[in-house]
Each structure stands twice: as C-alpha cells, then as structure tokens.
Amino acid sequence: MTVVNGNFEVGTFSNWRTIGDTRIETAALGTGTSEGTFQALLTTGASASGGSVEQSDLEEFLNFSSGLLDNLGNGDATEGSAIKQTFTANAGDVLTFNWNFLTSEGTPSSFNDFAFFGVSPFALELADTNSSGFFGTSAVNFSEETGFQTISVSIAQTGTYTLNFGVVDVGDTSVDSALIVDNIQVLSFGSIASNNDVLFGAQGFVGESPLSSSAITNVEQLISSNAIGTGRDATF
C-alpha cells in the first residue's frame, strides 16, 4: 500500500499515527498552502489537539534508538511531536513531499530547534534555527519560516517502510517551533520533473543510516554537495 492521505485533503490524520501537538490546518494558519486546502502542522508546543511529548516518548514512537535525536547534532532535544505511516514501494520509486519549518526562536539561536523526516529507524534533518533562508511569517504564533520546499527520496529496495515527520525543541521547552508537511506521494522515478528537488540516490537514505555512515545529517549539507537537480546520486 502506497502512502494514503498524503495530502490530508480528507481534513483529518486518517491513516496516520500521531504523537504530541499535531493538527490539520488550512491557509488560515498564515503560511498559505503548498497545494490543496489542508496540510499537517506539527509543533513543539501545546494546543487543544494535545501537547508535545518528551524526547524518550518521541523516540519510542518513531522506533528510533535512544538518543538519536541528540545525535543529529543540534544539542539536547527536549520535546516534540511527530506523525508516521507505513507504506510499500518498489525499488526505483520516489517518495516526494513538501515541507515548511516555522519558529519563534532567534535565527540563528543556541536553542537550535529542528524539523526532520525519517524512514525508521533513521532520520535526516530538514531545517533548524541556524539554517539559511528564513523570512518573516504571518503564521499564527510563529515569527519566521523557511517557506515551502520539496524533497524527493529514491527508494533503494522494494519493501515496506515507515515514513515519519517530526519537530523538536532543543535546550529548552519555552519557545515553539513547527513543521508543515503536505503533498506526500510515492511516484515512479520518471515522474520527478522539478530541478528544485533533492534527489537521494539509490544507495542513499532508505535502509542505510546517514548518522553512522557519513557526516551528512541535514538537507543543507546535501545542497552544498551538489545534490540539487543534478540527477547524480547523493551517496552517504
């Protein structure tokens, strides 16, 4: 089964499992949407939908090894929220999604909150408060955002995988950050057309840990390694 309800257009988290403060939002949030009407918002704070959970609960939910979120290199992860879904894919398929990181921390900040995605039990950072490209946002309860971006991940082997997305506070629990995700699809390789996509090679992310086999732990490092729009493999 491929990713189901990857664009959240049913208006709920149907087919997803969630932990922490996770909500379905519309353009009324203040960021617009990357496509359609609805999108998923994950925060490090609390709302009527719930509150973020401590690091150990988050790692257990995501089937991450203890301390993995600290090992991404941003400092002491304290709390966060996440969603996950199990899907099947064929070798050569491409997982693609849109994302936007929001924060009320300073940019940059020593409280280096971050957003990530993963294919359990591994993870890769999307952005943190020290990333480049932030601008002021109209989003409710946040001061800056990265804007919507697209990532595409080449699937190495046919199989069943658990996809996850999350956002984490680092060093404190008092100032919130958030991740928007939307338009999550599994496509045949030939469907990828945008030169703005980050394309992970077949020997890259899925089924291989970027944390143990390479110093590359975030998307900006992949960009600096010329993995954008070149069609060349970005091997870890």
Buried (B, 14 or more C-beta within 10 A) or exposed (E): EBBEBBBBBEEEBEBBBBBBBBBBBEEEBBBBBBEEEBBBBBBBBBEEBBEBBBBEBBBEBBBBEEEBBBBBEBBEBBBBBBBBBBBBBEEBBBBBBBBBBBBBBBBEBEBBBBBBBBBBBBBBBBBBBBBEEBEEBEBEEBBBBBBBBBBBBBBBEEEEBBBBBBBBBBBBBEBBBBBBBBBBBBBEBEEBEEEEBBBBBBBBBBBBBBBEEBEBBBBBBBBEBEBBEEEEBBBB
